Amino acid sequence: MVSRAKLARNASLPVFAILLPLLCIAAFAVLIVTRPEVPQGDADAAMLNGALLWNSIMPRAMLALIAGAALGLSGTLLQRVLRNPIADASTLGIASGAELAMTAAMGFSPLLIGFSREMAAFGGGLAAVAIVLALSWRRGLDPVTVALSGLIVSLIASALSVTLILSLGEYAMSIYIWGAGSLSQQDWNGALSLGPRLILGFAAALLLVRPLRILALDDSGARSLGLALHSTRLAIIALAVWLAVSVISEVGVIGFVGLAAPAIARLAGARGTGKLMLTAPLTGAGLLFLTDCLTQILGPGFTDLAPTGAATALLGGPLLLFLLPRVHSVSAVAAQSAAALNRLTKPLLALGALFIALALIFAVVLTLGPAEDGWHVATGSLLTDLLPFRLPRTIVAAGAGAMLAAAGFIMQRVTGNPIASPEVLGVSSGAGAGLTVALFLFGFPSPIIMLFAMALGALAAFLAMIAISARTQFSPERMLLAGVGIGAFAMAIVTMVLAQGDMRGYILLTWLSGSTNRAGAFEAWTAIISLAVLTAPLPFLSRWLTILPLGAGPSRAAGLHVGPSRLALAVLAALMTAIASFLVGPLSLTGLIAPHLARLAGFRAPGHQLTASLLFGAGVLMAADWLSRVVIYPYQVPVGLFAALIGGPYLIWLLSRKEVRQ
């Protein structure tokens, strides 16, 4: 007997097939009616309005349909071949890899990129997905591991992209604006270029319907039916990457359409491989078309409200959160932590040694550095001259590193997840969203307003993550994916302002980079006072930090009020994250690395772990700040980006470990 749910799904597909085109037609009609026209007093008004319709509005509409269909087909192929409902160009790092390759090519060889723009994007996207698959292959392409690997690759690629943009100046800033995904057109070249690629991709995909149906089985079943598993899988992935990067190379990054289109098609009732491959591209076309029409309708005059790619990225976070119950993991991600290999017999002596090592790092950072004629140790009058420049940024790096370490330690304790950190759980991105709102409301707010807005954004992101994860009993993999979703939504808000290309965008780009070049007395005292005030309550909360990792049930049995204690710790972690992110940016990963180093060193008691985490965090970021100044002297790499390039490989190592120690 056919179930009612199945009958409802089958009935909803025809309704959806009628409703989506009607919505697109209605949106386009509203766009035509509300679009500004040349004043009718002009003798050539009718001709100019006709030229505007034919050379701008119509090709843009056609390009939106073609690009959306290509992304929908790409997402369908990736989700089918990887058996992963959250796979697409955004979550697998393909978009970030392609954007990095395009940024490097445009920055260093503009003439060459004009000749082979698509090849550069294809190379970057293929390299990114190859790294993701290599990290996930050992675990059977487990969906959670794939998603986390994509997060890591995207993080590193984004850090490198921002570094290149800042090093190349105003010219590269235009690359970032392009990368936000604008569909604005002045002729039909974009649609005529992308259309044949979609036709070829769709024809190739039709030939792969049978292999995709077989791949829906497990690997052993697919092999028993005579399918060349690895070569077929790689061919399908290459086709999906080519479709996605074709769109990226033409119009920039269009976020999460490849994720949304198959998901909406499945919700409408499309289940079989063939039906999904027909429905998802049409859904992607309609989704991107509707979004683009809305950005034009809501924008003032001839200006879009936001680049279409940034607007579609706003769908990514909520959609990831909606799809979480459909993601099944075969590995416990939290178990892949770098747990302590041994227990220190004299932890206080070890903490003393760490403090001495931190003091030595502090002395080296202040005194040692390169010059035109080699390396020098600054002493005497030279040191006095350099201190006003080196001391504030060193204090800022140390204070921010310690605060991020403390925030990461708190998050790992509150959630019971050793891979939790401000960067991974989207809390740092939430702080960026708060900063973006402040810039949007106040133009150029004071540092106090910026800090307050970032604290509210970070707190909102952390509380949202806790609320979502509590429904699954803080399942580590669901929590991490919730963090990815929250971070994607917050960074989409940041990208919308970045793409405007004004001074607010430059402020956000500087914040993204995490540069300490302009650190002065205000930033240094902010770091010192904030660290002292926010970490002072933690020794008195050691009982909470000891009991909360056991879970809500055991914590209540031990007499702990779980809700208020989590809220109090969340406020502390959010404040520390916001201030540290204000000082060094959102990408450092120090909040993840420092508590892990403390456990690796053998510190087991919460108080000892916290103190060690603070020392490790301060030392890691101080060392990263020093290295960012000397590694490509006389140029400098922003410390937040440099620290991310250190933390990213650590995350890769963490995911690729064979043995699991708890």
Disulfide bonds with the S-S distance in Angstrom:
none
